[in-house]
Amino acid sequence: MTSTVQSPYSTEQITAWLRGLLTIAWADGNFDAQEQKLIASITKDELALGIKWDSLEIITPIELAAVLGKGTPAGENFLRTAVMVAIADGTYSPTEDQVLQQFCQALEQPENFLEALRHTLEHPQQSTPATLTKRQINALHPLRDWLDGLDIQDPRVARFLCKMIPSQCPFERDVTLFGRKIVHIPPMCKINPLYEQLVGLRFRALSYLADKCGEDISPYI
């Protein structure tokens, strides 16, 4: 269904926005078959460029800023969604942090939220994400408030978020090798200190599509 809701963003801005989110999604280098299928779907349904996922180029910080503008509300809202995409899998990697920092600088947006987000950085030598201290968790409160300030205003961005953010907290599982358990992975909701923000954003995106755009949201549930 094609939405008739008037978006404050142009097609050029949304295309750059989604390319920026894809750049974040690919930053950790983990681009498996499931992600490939997702990207192909987004390319076809949201970007409508008629190209395959493997020919879609990432966007540079300079290109992104040229379209979204410097120091603009559009740039800030883009960064909010970019953070959500970065932490959607339960981990925040150094490569994702680097890309976000470059985007902040090009868009001339404050980088203070990155300092809080770095408390959740994964470390290669750890088999599971480290448990945050009470002080680290408290440091995330301003970041939570900032992320909750995102207002969904475009159906294409809303659909992207509904596809990128898991519909439910993944079950905990054991990773085995040659029949022996080598690591236990807890549910994402226990290891991601910003999981509530992810759930809230996904709910707002679904509500926007259903209530404002009149779309069938069953494919995302």
Sequence and secondary structure as in RCSB ss.txt:
>XXXX:A:sequence
MTSTVQSPYSTEQITAWLRGLLTIAWADGNFDAQEQKLIASITKDELALGIKWDSLEIITPIELAAVLGKGTPAG
ENFLRTAVMVAIADGTYSPTEDQVLQQFCQALEQPENFLEALRHTLEHPQQSTPATLTKRQINALHPLRDWLDGL
DIQDPRVARFLCKMIPSQCPFERDVTLFGRKIVHIPPMCKINPLYEQLVGLRFRALSYLADKCGEDISPYI
>XXXX:A:secstr
       SS HHHHHHHHHHHHHHHHTTS   HHHHHHHHHHIIIII     GGG     HHHHHHHH SS HHH
HHHHHHHHHHHHTTS B HHHHHHHHHHHHHHT   HHHHHHGGGB  TT SS     HHHHHHTHHHHHHHHT 
    HHHHHHHHHHS SS    EEEEETTEEEEEE  HHHH TTHHHHHHHHHHHHHIIIIIS    GGG 
